[in-house]
Structures are given as structure tokens and as C-alpha cells.
Amino acid sequence: MLEEIFAEPMAEVDPSFFVRLHQSWVSPLDKDRKKYAAIVFPTAKEDAKFYQKYPTI
């Protein structure tokens, strides 16, 4: 319910926040992840940049 309440204001600040939040349990170090080029963002390059800036998310 909180996500619904905050969806519009959050989208103004960071449109992909809730997508990343839902995928935050996936680690870029996970060996099973190798079959995916990117977890959250459209490209692996964008994913890598994000995980360098926010390694614990």
C-alpha cells in the first residue's frame, strides 16, 4: 500500500526506484546471474555503473 501511495512522487524523482527495490535481493556477484546481461537496467553497462555507486543495494 505504501508503494501505491508514494508511486507518483517517487516517479518524479527516480522512475525506476521501485523496480530496483524489487530486484535488490539479486547480487551482481551471484553465480546464477551470469545468464542475465542486466538485472534492473536495460544494459549491463548501466547495471555495473549502478552497482559501483550502490554496492549494497
C-alpha positions as CSV (number, residue, x, y, z in Angstrom):
1,M,0.0,0.0,0.0
2,L,2.9,2.4,0.8
3,E,4.3,1.8,-2.7
4,E,1.0,2.9,-4.2
5,I,0.9,6.0,-2.1
6,F,4.4,7.0,-3.0
7,A,4.4,5.8,-6.6
8,E,3.8,9.2,-8.2
9,P,6.1,11.4,-6.1
10,M,8.8,8.8,-6.3
11,A,8.4,8.6,-10.1
12,E,9.2,12.3,-10.3
13,V,12.5,11.8,-8.5
14,D,13.5,8.3,-9.7
15,P,11.2,6.5,-12.1
16,S,12.9,3.1,-11.7
17,F,13.2,3.2,-7.9
18,F,10.6,0.5,-7.2
19,V,11.9,-1.7,-10.0
20,R,15.4,-1.6,-8.4
21,L,13.9,-2.1,-4.9
22,H,12.0,-5.3,-6.1
23,Q,15.2,-6.6,-7.6
24,S,17.6,-5.6,-4.8
25,W,17.8,-9.1,-3.5
26,V,19.8,-10.1,-6.6
27,S,23.5,-9.7,-6.2
28,P,25.8,-8.9,-9.1
29,L,28.2,-11.5,-7.6
30,D,25.6,-14.2,-7.7
31,K,26.9,-17.0,-10.0
32,D,23.4,-17.9,-11.2
33,R,23.1,-14.3,-12.5
34,K,25.5,-15.0,-15.4
35,K,22.7,-15.8,-17.7
36,Y,21.3,-12.3,-17.5
37,A,23.2,-9.4,-19.1
38,A,21.5,-6.9,-16.7
39,I,19.2,-7.2,-13.7
40,V,17.5,-3.8,-13.4
41,F,18.6,-1.6,-16.2
42,P,18.4,-2.2,-20.0
43,T,22.1,-2.8,-20.4
44,A,24.9,-4.5,-18.4
45,K,26.9,-1.2,-18.5
46,E,24.1,0.7,-16.7
47,D,23.8,-2.1,-14.2
48,A,27.6,-2.1,-13.5
49,K,27.6,1.7,-13.1
50,F,24.7,1.5,-10.6
51,Y,26.3,-1.3,-8.6
52,Q,29.6,0.6,-8.4
53,K,27.7,3.5,-6.9
54,Y,25.4,1.5,-4.7
55,P,27.1,-1.9,-3.9
56,T,24.8,-2.9,-1.1
57,I,21.5,-2.4,-3.0
